[in-house]
Amino acid sequence: MGHVNQTSVSEFIILGFTGSREICFLLFIIFSIVYLITITGNATVMLVLHVDPSLHTPMYFFLRNLSFLEICYSSVTVPKMLTNILKEDKRVSFIGCAIQMHFFLSLGTTECFLLAVMAYDRYMAICHPLQYHLVMNKRLCQGLAAGCWASGTLFSLGNTSFIFTLPFCGPNIINHFFCDIPPVLELACADTSANEVTNFVIGSVILLTPFALTLASYACVASTVLKMRSVEGQRRAFSTCAAHLTSVSLFYGTTSFIYLRPKASYSLEVDKLLALFYSAFTPMLNPLIYTLRNKEVMGSLRRFSSKLPLAKKRQK
């Protein structure tokens, strides 16, 4: 805590995306549409899965958690980014920056564990169908979901505290659109090697352990599906996993590239673009990924839409 007394920086300036007024206005329009689709899409998925009793299964319980997480995840960075695009005052307080980093890391960590839990759910459903409902009962599902959220919070608290007890004496310009680990560490006026090693180790545990469990689950799923005699059964089994595998690939592909590569290969401009993809675009794509090829969700969505007042008026 002695480092805190040496900190002279009371606020940071988030550089964000720069350019002419026309370019900034265009970016504002694009990101606003992306954010609106993200909130609307994920909220719709949550509502449909909640009101349809036939979708109150473990798989859709975890999907509701993922949709809620994506709304929060996007909301941590995008609203502030939109504000900074339009206004010249791009300041954020020291505490505000720490809070944003905490929630961003917490939600990102939670998503890692939640994706692994969703893979385990598919493993149980396909490899052990007779035991599925006995094992994946309501109590276990709630416990797994709570464990994902709690783990994300704990990991993030420790990591964020370790970073923001470093001394920051200036400059205070963050070359990013939010308070992420690499650009904030660049501003510390102290040896950050311990932080870099710690971040790498923690990042490896958070990213690689759930990813390994996900791969192991799907290796067992693939082995079981290939042994099925029915081609239709194989198709249905793989279709239930395709959406989750797509989501896993999008999320792990970008986050691993940013957080698990050596410092010598860092490029803040490249990191900024990749972070934009997994913090803004992936949360927007997930509702589409999980619904367009899911007949149960699409059927429930049609039934839900037909009950809306506007739809009833059109039918009349």
ABEGO torsion letter per residue (X at the ends): XAAAAABABABBBBAEBBEBAAAAAAAAAAAAAAAAAAAAAAAAAAAAAAABAAABBAAAAAAAAAAAAAAAAAAAAAAAAAAAAABABABBBAAAAAAAAAAAAAAAAAAAAAAAAAAAAAAAAAABAAAAAAABBAAAAAAAAAAAAAAAAAAAAAAAAAAAABBBAOBABBBBABBBAAAAAAABBBBAAAAAAAAAAAAAAAAAAAAAAAAAAAAAAAAAAAABABAAAAAAAAAAAAAAAAAAAAAAAAAAAAAABBAAABBAAAAAAAAAAAAAAAAAAAAAAAAAABAAAAAAAAAAAAABAAAAAAAX
